[in-house]
Amino acid sequence: MNMKAHFFWGMMSLFCISAAWCADVDIFQRIVVLPKEAGTAEKLLSRGIPVIGTVGESTLILDKNTELSVQNGVKIPVYPGTSIYVASSIDPDKELPVQFRRYCLYSNKNEYLLLFGDANLIQTLLEQRFEIRRIRLRPWTPITQRTPIKVAKDPDPLIQEMLDMVSLTNYQMLLSDLVAFGDRYSCSPGHGAQAAQYIYDTFVLYGYADVRFQDFDSCSDNVIARKTGVINPERIWVIGAHYDSYTTGNAPGADDNGSGTALVLEIARILQTYDFEDTIEFVLFASEELGLYGSDAYAEAAASAGWDIQGAICIDMVGYLESGDLPDIDVVDNTSSNWLEQHVFQSISNYLPGTAYKDSQLPFGASSDHASFWNYGYPAILLFEDYPDYSPYIHTSNDTIGTSVNSWDLAISFTNTALCSLAEAAVPAPREIYMLSHEINDPLGDGDGTADPGETVDLTVSVKNNLGYDATNVQMTLSCIDACQGVSLINDVSVLGTLANGTTASNDSDPFVILFSESVPSWTDVTFQISISADGGYSNMASVAVTVTAAEYVREYFWNMDVDPVWTVTGGSGNNRWQFGQPQGLGGQYGEPDPSSGYTGSTVYGYNLQGDYPS
């Protein structure tokens, strides 16, 4: 877990970072600290205020000379070559060590806003039981509202089957392996790189073909395994935890956060043999203890690529139960991610009756990887062992199995909760032989991959057997069911033979052949039905829509808006000016509401992305 600082509004002092910086220094950027009276970070963000972080009940924003910052803000200069961190002590009464006080911009009690350029200072702070969070000089992205997941009242037998596969023995083995590294510190000379390789190898051992490292700095990497959705591969659900520990040497990190890492790996083991409609990414983050670096890099890359992450379930510390406490599932959310928390609660009610749960929070000043997703506009929640009675042994050599991880029942309860919630969200693929993909080829026509009037085309279909058993005499039959005038089927049957359970097959060697006569009007949408049959009376159907057109597209001009072009704009302020970001799909006072994304990605350059604006 990473403890971020807070402070109470009061007397604050600004220090010069070093003597060399006191004279004739160009300020790279200025930030403004707003008191809680200015509004919460989410509310300020909804007004177009460039929020970059929170400090307790106060909010950090970029100094854009807005009326808000001029009237209410305390301005802080940020000098070249430095980084901003929020730090707090795990031990409530411990003050900032003397050697760090010259780096302190603001303080109150044991929470500190720090500015320094020496990365080695982070290690020193961590070893003294301080935790830190980096503040980046980029505005947060407002979280796009998602449609709440509809969880069926009746449990899905497939998900119950998955839950029955959760193994305490395997979980204990994974955690023991992680603790055996001695430490999993991300940077040299820690064992973070070896732990990352172990995680990578475990994903491969479990049968994942799409496994990758995400290298974002000179320290150890994020480790990611992807399970591509068979129906909606563009929709992504993330389950993640940080695998690093806080320092080198004797830092076993059993609860923080070997317990969360073992949970993610155990769920990955079980889900590998199942298919889901949406894509799932299992992500083990590096460098959380150094300031949420790994999850920040992952979320930033996802946002830059325009990934449609529906939600993220993050895990941090799930193995400690205070003596005398009753076990429960604590879930941490924010206003924009409350629907995802409610989904977890409903999943618990459906699959784990009798399991206690609650809407919770982290210790004041604490954060974890879920916050990185919030910063880039993605809904996210955190599963956490308890508040306020979390493990007192974190960031010590006593964060071990038996002392800090002292409740296997609690750890497995969290594993079951995360598994059923994730599986319900990603939607298990039905026990069927279903269509994975289809493709139009026109080798005898103009070769543009579309059906033209007067053209004969091949239709290639790929299917997968998810019945749970081998299927024999599998056959596909094609029929036209809508807008069929002038459409002739030259070959309407493809025989696939025996299809073993879990395998795919295609009719590429014997494709369907379709003739579209010249009488078919351009831009006609023709719908076909594919009947899939097998021995034993099995049958299923899928549909394919084909647009008939002779049009050819030529791109005249294109500007990719996945990345901020950093254009200079004039006039207006706040929402009432041109800006880069993701439209929120709000408004509607003057007609239709705004879209919730751009034409080819999630971001746009637009005017008032929050909704209605003056004509």
Secondary structure in CASP SS format (residue, H / E / C, confidence):
PFRMAT SS
TARGET T0000
AUTHOR 0000-0000-0000
METHOD secondary structure of the structure
MODEL  1
M C 1.00
N E 1.00
M E 1.00
K C 1.00
A C 1.00
H C 1.00
F C 1.00
F C 1.00
W C 1.00
G C 1.00
M C 1.00
M C 1.00
S C 1.00
L C 1.00
F C 1.00
C C 1.00
I C 1.00
S C 1.00
A H 1.00
A H 1.00
W H 1.00
C C 1.00
A C 1.00
D C 1.00
V C 1.00
D C 1.00
I C 1.00
F C 1.00
Q E 1.00
R E 1.00
I E 1.00
V E 1.00
V E 1.00
L E 1.00
P C 1.00
K H 1.00
E H 1.00
A H 1.00
G C 1.00
T C 1.00
A H 1.00
E H 1.00
K H 1.00
L H 1.00
L H 1.00
S H 1.00
R C 1.00
G C 1.00
I C 1.00
P C 1.00
V E 1.00
I E 1.00
G E 1.00
T E 1.00
V E 1.00
G C 1.00
E C 1.00
S E 1.00
T E 1.00
L E 1.00
I E 1.00
L E 1.00
D C 1.00
K C 1.00
N C 1.00
T C 1.00
E H 1.00
L H 1.00
S H 1.00
V H 1.00
Q H 1.00
N H 1.00
G C 1.00
V E 1.00
K E 1.00
I E 1.00
P E 1.00
V E 1.00
Y C 1.00
P C 1.00
G C 1.00
T C 1.00
S E 1.00
I E 1.00
Y E 1.00
V E 1.00
A E 1.00
S E 1.00
S E 1.00
I C 1.00
D C 1.00
P C 1.00
D C 1.00
K C 1.00
E C 1.00
L C 1.00
P C 1.00
V H 1.00
Q H 1.00
F H 1.00
R H 1.00
R H 1.00
Y H 1.00
C E 1.00
L E 1.00
Y E 1.00
S E 1.00
N E 1.00
K C 1.00
N C 1.00
E E 1.00
Y E 1.00
L E 1.00
L E 1.00
L E 1.00
F E 1.00
G C 1.00
D C 1.00
A C 1.00
N H 1.00
L H 1.00
I H 1.00
Q H 1.00
T H 1.00
L H 1.00
L H 1.00
E H 1.00
Q C 1.00
R C 1.00
F E 1.00
E E 1.00
I E 1.00
R E 1.00
R E 1.00
I E 1.00
R C 1.00
L C 1.00
R C 1.00
P C 1.00
W C 1.00
T E 1.00
P C 1.00
I C 1.00
T C 1.00
Q C 1.00
R C 1.00
T C 1.00
P C 1.00
I C 1.00
K C 1.00
V C 1.00
A C 1.00
K C 1.00
D C 1.00
P C 1.00
D C 1.00
P H 1.00
L H 1.00
I H 1.00
Q H 1.00
E H 1.00
M H 1.00
L H 1.00
D C 1.00
M C 1.00
V C 1.00
S C 1.00
L H 1.00
T H 1.00
N H 1.00
Y H 1.00
Q H 1.00
M H 1.00
L H 1.00
L H 1.00
S H 1.00
D H 1.00
L H 1.00
V H 1.00
A C 1.00
F C 1.00
G C 1.00
D C 1.00
R C 1.00
Y C 1.00
S C 1.00
C C 1.00
S C 1.00
P C 1.00
G C 1.00
H C 1.00
G H 1.00
A H 1.00
Q H 1.00
A H 1.00
A H 1.00
Q H 1.00
Y H 1.00
I H 1.00
Y H 1.00
D H 1.00
T H 1.00
F H 1.00
V H 1.00
L H 1.00
Y C 1.00
G C 1.00
Y C 1.00
A C 1.00
D C 1.00
V E 1.00
R E 1.00
F E 1.00
Q E 1.00
D C 1.00
F C 1.00
D C 1.00
S C 1.00
C C 1.00
S C 1.00
D C 1.00
N E 1.00
V E 1.00
I E 1.00
A E 1.00
R E 1.00
K E 1.00
T C 1.00
G C 1.00
V C 1.00
I C 1.00
N E 1.00
P E 1.00
E E 1.00
R E 1.00
I E 1.00
W E 1.00
V E 1.00
I E 1.00
G E 1.00
A E 1.00
H E 1.00
Y C 1.00
D C 1.00
S C 1.00
Y C 1.00
T C 1.00
T C 1.00
G C 1.00
N C 1.00
A C 1.00
P C 1.00
G C 1.00
A H 1.00
D H 1.00
D H 1.00
N H 1.00
G H 1.00
S H 1.00
G H 1.00
T H 1.00
A H 1.00
L H 1.00
V H 1.00
L H 1.00
E H 1.00
I H 1.00
A H 1.00
R H 1.00
I H 1.00
L H 1.00
Q C 1.00
T C 1.00
Y C 1.00
D C 1.00
F E 1.00
E C 1.00
D E 1.00
T E 1.00
I E 1.00
E E 1.00
F E 1.00
V E 1.00
L E 1.00
F E 1.00
A C 1.00
S C 1.00
E C 1.00
E C 1.00
L C 1.00
G C 1.00
L C 1.00
Y H 1.00
G H 1.00
S H 1.00
D H 1.00
A H 1.00
Y H 1.00
A H 1.00
E H 1.00
A H 1.00
A H 1.00
A H 1.00
S H 1.00
A H 1.00
G C 1.00
W C 1.00
D E 1.00
I E 1.00
Q E 1.00
G E 1.00
A E 1.00
I E 1.00
C E 1.00
I E 1.00
D C 1.00
M C 1.00
V C 1.00
G C 1.00
Y C 1.00
L C 1.00
E C 1.00
S C 1.00
G C 1.00
D C 1.00
L C 1.00
P C 1.00
D C 1.00
I E 1.00
D E 1.00
V E 1.00
V E 1.00
D C 1.00
N C 1.00
T H 1.00
S H 1.00
S H 1.00
N H 1.00
W H 1.00
L H 1.00
E H 1.00
Q H 1.00
H H 1.00
V H 1.00
F H 1.00
Q H 1.00
S H 1.00
I H 1.00
S H 1.00
N H 1.00
Y H 1.00
L C 1.00
P C 1.00
G C 1.00
T C 1.00
A C 1.00
Y E 1.00
K E 1.00
D E 1.00
S C 1.00
Q C 1.00
L C 1.00
P C 1.00
F C 1.00
G C 1.00
A E 1.00
S E 1.00
S C 1.00
D C 1.00
H H 1.00
A H 1.00
S H 1.00
F H 1.00
W H 1.00
N H 1.00
Y E 1.00
G C 1.00
Y C 1.00
P C 1.00
A E 1.00
I E 1.00
L E 1.00
L E 1.00
F E 1.00
E C 1.00
D C 1.00
Y C 1.00
P C 1.00
D C 1.00
Y C 1.00
S C 1.00
P C 1.00
Y C 1.00
I C 1.00
H C 1.00
T C 1.00
S C 1.00
N C 1.00
D C 1.00
T C 1.00
I E 1.00
G C 1.00
T C 1.00
S C 1.00
V E 1.00
N C 1.00
S C 1.00
W H 1.00
D H 1.00
L H 1.00
A H 1.00
I H 1.00
S H 1.00
F H 1.00
T H 1.00
N H 1.00
T H 1.00
A H 1.00
L H 1.00
C H 1.00
S H 1.00
L H 1.00
A H 1.00
E H 1.00
A H 1.00
A H 1.00
V C 1.00
P E 1.00
A C 1.00
P C 1.00
R C 1.00
E C 1.00
I E 1.00
Y E 1.00
M E 1.00
L E 1.00
S E 1.00
H E 1.00
E E 1.00
I E 1.00
N E 1.00
D C 1.00
P C 1.00
L C 1.00
G C 1.00
D C 1.00
G C 1.00
D C 1.00
G C 1.00
T C 1.00
A E 1.00
D C 1.00
P C 1.00
G C 1.00
E C 1.00
T E 1.00
V E 1.00
D E 1.00
L E 1.00
T E 1.00
V E 1.00
S E 1.00
V E 1.00
K E 1.00
N E 1.00
N C 1.00
L C 1.00
G C 1.00
Y C 1.00
D C 1.00
A E 1.00
T E 1.00
N E 1.00
V E 1.00
Q E 1.00
M E 1.00
T E 1.00
L E 1.00
S E 1.00
C E 1.00
I E 1.00
D E 1.00
A C 1.00
C C 1.00
Q C 1.00
G C 1.00
V E 1.00
S E 1.00
L E 1.00
I E 1.00
N E 1.00
D C 1.00
V E 1.00
S E 1.00
V E 1.00
L E 1.00
G E 1.00
T E 1.00
L E 1.00
A C 1.00
N C 1.00
G C 1.00
T C 1.00
T E 1.00
A E 1.00
S E 1.00
N C 1.00
D C 1.00
S C 1.00
D C 1.00
P C 1.00
F E 1.00
V E 1.00
I E 1.00
L E 1.00
F E 1.00
S C 1.00
E C 1.00
S C 1.00
V C 1.00
P C 1.00
S C 1.00
W C 1.00
T E 1.00
D E 1.00
V E 1.00
T E 1.00
F E 1.00
Q E 1.00
I E 1.00
S E 1.00
I E 1.00
S E 1.00
A E 1.00
D C 1.00
G C 1.00
G C 1.00
Y E 1.00
S E 1.00
N E 1.00
M E 1.00
A E 1.00
S E 1.00
V E 1.00
A E 1.00
V E 1.00
T E 1.00
V E 1.00
T C 1.00
A C 1.00
A C 1.00
E C 1.00
Y C 1.00
V C 1.00
R C 1.00
E C 1.00
Y C 1.00
F C 1.00
W C 1.00
N C 1.00
M C 1.00
D C 1.00
V C 1.00
D C 1.00
P C 1.00
V C 1.00
W C 1.00
T C 1.00
V C 1.00
T C 1.00
G C 1.00
G C 1.00
S C 1.00
G C 1.00
N C 1.00
N C 1.00
R C 1.00
W E 1.00
Q E 1.00
F E 1.00
G E 1.00
Q C 1.00
P C 1.00
Q C 1.00
G C 1.00
L C 1.00
G C 1.00
G C 1.00
Q C 1.00
Y C 1.00
G C 1.00
E C 1.00
P C 1.00
D C 1.00
P C 1.00
S C 1.00
S C 1.00
G C 1.00
Y C 1.00
T C 1.00
G C 1.00
S C 1.00
T C 1.00
V E 1.00
Y E 1.00
G E 1.00
Y E 1.00
N C 1.00
L C 1.00
Q C 1.00
G C 1.00
D C 1.00
Y C 1.00
P C 1.00
S C 1.00
END
